Amino acid sequence: MNLDGFGVLRRENIKGLRYKQKSSRMLSHFTYTLIFDKFDDYCSQHGVRVDKVSPTYASQRCSKCSYVRKTNRKGKLFKCVSCNFECDSDVNASLNISFDLPFIGKVERLTRKNLKGFYLYDKGKEPIVSSTERV
């Protein structure tokens, strides 16, 4: 892997990835922590900082208008019910991970606002990300 030109890489801080899920015997010996540790070590050897980002609502949040709703994502397709923005759900989530979004704690997640939908705004009532469209 060539990391020339990279100063910082961001990745999701994932915990309990296969918790309470059945998997094959071969996959049961496969640990994500080992892969993440090797990735982090490789990056540190090449002088690249790795930021671990909370994945909360990353796949449900529109990267264009910042509207969060559970029905925005259906399988591999992301379609915002607010602005009708469509793209691959993984591309949308990776765009959201690239932004500096505020941390959403467990108490806030338990309110389940994402079922009805909300805009992820900063304190100044302005969207954190105005648009990700290329000019």
C-alpha positions as semicolon CSV with decimal commas, in nm:
position;residue;x (nm);y (nm);z (nm)
1;M;0,000;0,000;0,000
2;N;0,143;0,336;-0,104
3;L;0,077;0,609;0,153
4;D;0,281;0,885;-0,011
5;G;0,103;1,219;0,013
6;F;-0,123;1,115;0,301
7;G;-0,093;1,282;0,640
8;V;-0,413;1,157;0,801
9;L;-0,642;0,862;0,733
10;R;-0,983;0,825;0,894
11;R;-1,155;0,498;0,972
12;E;-1,461;0,396;1,164
13;N;-1,411;0,307;1,527
14;I;-1,602;-0,021;1,508
15;K;-1,673;-0,231;1,816
16;G;-1,863;-0,559;1,837
17;L;-1,871;-0,610;1,461
18;R;-2,000;-0,969;1,464
19;Y;-2,150;-0,968;1,812
20;K;-2,429;-1,230;1,846
21;Q;-2,410;-1,327;1,480
22;K;-2,357;-1,676;1,351
23;S;-2,066;-1,723;1,116
24;S;-1,877;-2,007;0,958
25;R;-1,606;-2,190;1,146
26;M;-1,339;-2,037;0,923
27;L;-1,461;-1,682;0,991
28;S;-1,483;-1,744;1,364
29;H;-1,101;-1,741;1,381
30;F;-1,082;-1,415;1,187
31;T;-1,052;-1,107;1,407
32;Y;-1,105;-0,752;1,291
33;T;-0,895;-0,618;1,577
34;L;-0,591;-0,792;1,428
35;I;-0,649;-0,625;1,091
36;F;-0,710;-0,285;1,250
37;D;-0,395;-0,319;1,462
38;K;-0,184;-0,411;1,160
39;F;-0,331;-0,123;0,962
40;D;-0,260;0,123;1,245
41;D;0,097;-0,006;1,284
42;Y;0,162;0,017;0,910
43;C;0,036;0,375;0,901
44;S;0,242;0,478;1,202
45;Q;0,556;0,328;1,043
46;H;0,497;0,546;0,736
47;G;0,423;0,861;0,935
48;V;0,049;0,867;0,869
49;R;-0,187;0,947;1,156
50;V;-0,503;0,735;1,185
51;D;-0,812;0,905;1,325
52;K;-1,085;0,676;1,456
53;V;-1,426;0,829;1,383
54;S;-1,757;0,736;1,540
55;P;-1,977;0,565;1,277
56;T;-2,301;0,691;1,435
57;Y;-2,556;0,768;1,160
58;A;-2,281;0,771;0,894
59;S;-2,484;0,549;0,660
60;Q;-2,818;0,721;0,734
61;R;-2,702;1,085;0,703
62;C;-2,722;1,261;0,369
63;S;-2,378;1,390;0,274
64;K;-2,539;1,670;0,072
65;C;-2,804;1,822;0,304
66;S;-2,714;1,654;0,640
67;Y;-3,064;1,508;0,691
68;V;-3,057;1,190;0,904
69;R;-3,331;0,930;0,871
70;K;-3,325;0,553;0,892
71;T;-3,525;0,510;0,570
72;N;-3,259;0,701;0,371
73;R;-3,059;0,381;0,339
74;K;-3,206;0,069;0,187
75;G;-2,938;-0,190;0,122
76;K;-2,672;-0,065;-0,119
77;L;-2,875;0,238;-0,229
78;F;-2,885;0,567;-0,041
79;K;-3,169;0,803;-0,131
80;C;-3,233;1,109;0,084
81;V;-3,603;1,163;0,151
82;S;-3,539;1,535;0,202
83;C;-3,339;1,640;-0,106
84;N;-3,368;1,324;-0,326
85;F;-2,987;1,285;-0,344
86;E;-2,898;0,932;-0,460
87;C;-2,571;0,742;-0,449
88;D;-2,415;0,419;-0,328
89;S;-2,466;0,383;0,048
90;D;-2,098;0,304;0,112
91;V;-1,985;0,613;-0,083
92;N;-2,227;0,829;0,115
93;A;-2,104;0,685;0,447
94;S;-1,738;0,738;0,351
95;L;-1,813;1,101;0,263
96;N;-1,972;1,147;0,605
97;I;-1,670;0,992;0,776
98;S;-1,443;1,239;0,597
99;F;-1,625;1,536;0,760
100;D;-1,563;1,670;1,111
101;L;-1,904;1,592;1,256
102;P;-1,998;1,632;1,623
103;F;-1,994;1,329;1,850
104;I;-2,338;1,180;1,919
105;G;-2,349;1,002;2,252
106;K;-2,538;0,694;2,360
107;V;-2,809;0,890;2,544
108;E;-2,883;1,088;2,227
109;R;-2,889;0,772;2,014
110;L;-3,137;0,605;2,251
111;T;-3,393;0,877;2,176
112;R;-3,414;0,721;1,826
113;K;-3,462;1,050;1,645
114;N;-3,347;0,883;1,325
115;L;-3,684;0,707;1,290
116;K;-3,865;1,037;1,228
117;G;-3,565;1,223;1,085
118;F;-3,364;1,530;1,183
119;Y;-3,100;1,765;1,045
120;L;-2,755;1,730;1,195
121;Y;-2,680;2,095;1,267
122;D;-2,402;2,262;1,457
123;K;-2,468;2,504;1,743
124;G;-2,495;2,804;1,507
125;K;-2,799;2,656;1,325
126;E;-2,594;2,622;1,007
127;P;-2,545;2,281;0,850
128;I;-2,204;2,139;0,928
129;V;-2,164;2,036;0,565
130;S;-2,336;2,257;0,313
131;S;-2,269;2,041;0,011
132;T;-2,032;1,775;-0,118
133;E;-2,106;1,833;-0,485
134;R;-1,799;1,886;-0,697
135;V;-1,780;2,221;-0,871
